[in-house]
Amino acid sequence: MANIEYNITPQSGLVLEGGGMRGVFTCGVLDSFMDRGIEFPYTIGVSAGACNGLSYMSHQRGRAKFSNIDLLEKYRYIGFRHLLLGRNIMDFKLLFEKFPNEIIPYDYEAYAGNRAIFEMVTTDCHTGQACYFREKSDPVRIIDIVKASSSLPFVAPIAYVDRRPMLDGGIGDSVPVRRAMECGYDNLCVVLTRNRGYRKENKRSWIPPLFYRKYPELRRAIESRNLRYNSDMELVERLESEGKITVIRPEKPIAVGRMERDIDKLRELYDEGYAIASKINFTATQP
């Protein structure tokens, strides 16, 4: 990526894709932003993007990197052992209880005091539709939302927000560019965790009958997710080509998987995110 200019205006928005451990790329991007004091009036994050976005909104530079790399290296919180013992491929007790409360406490006061809007995306199991939350005042509800946004189908139990069953926000809205625009933010900076041109298999997925029998709309949403993701990517690349949005993404296909545990690969992807984001020259237009 060559050096480019981006002018932050009252209509600017930051969109953070998920992608599991590929989100370390986003950690690098956001740390670069924080090192330069770059802030947006509106940010929306999905799954890993919601997790990383929370640390960005509380101005806790390096916190997301620590969670995704250092904490993983020490505790090995991903793996089928966790799935067998706790019905979740990740240790959510560590990630959403011990980490934010003890290891590197989350600064809820700084988050609440940040005047910028932050939305986290989940998927409602009853409707199969995306839900968008802007909670800032209730720490328990904040954790409920980000936990739900990160609860991957098939390898994590259903989570609950306001007593409604929820799963990974990426099911309902993987890259919420349309949502940001509907909210009035059309000067977008979009952070993706795949290279330009990446597409999922362009067909509907098959779900074994025993999964989510109580939630037929959720099943339909999961089945059609690949098609909707590819449609989102077509929109993003078209808007980018027209000069209407700025996209930050890995420059080549990456070797990091959604549940990656190779620390060296994760560090390399974090460094790439930081380096690419650092090539953007930001200016600001005051309202």
Buried (B, 14 or more C-beta within 10 A) or exposed (E): EEEEEBEBBEBBBBBBBBBBBBBBBBBBBBBBBBEEEBBBBBBBBBBBBBBBBBBBBBBBBBBBBBBBBBBBEEBEBBBEEBBEEBEBBBBBEBBBEEBBEEBBEBBBEEBBEBEBBBBBBBBBBEBBBBBBBEBBEEBEBBBBBBBBBBBBBEBBEBBBBEEBBBBBBBBBBBBBBEBBBEBEBBBBBBBBBBEBEBEBEEEEEEBEEEEBEEBEBBBBBBBBBBBBBBEBBEBBBEBBEEEEBBBBBBEEEBEBEBBBBEEEBBBBBBEBBBBBBBEBEBEEEEE
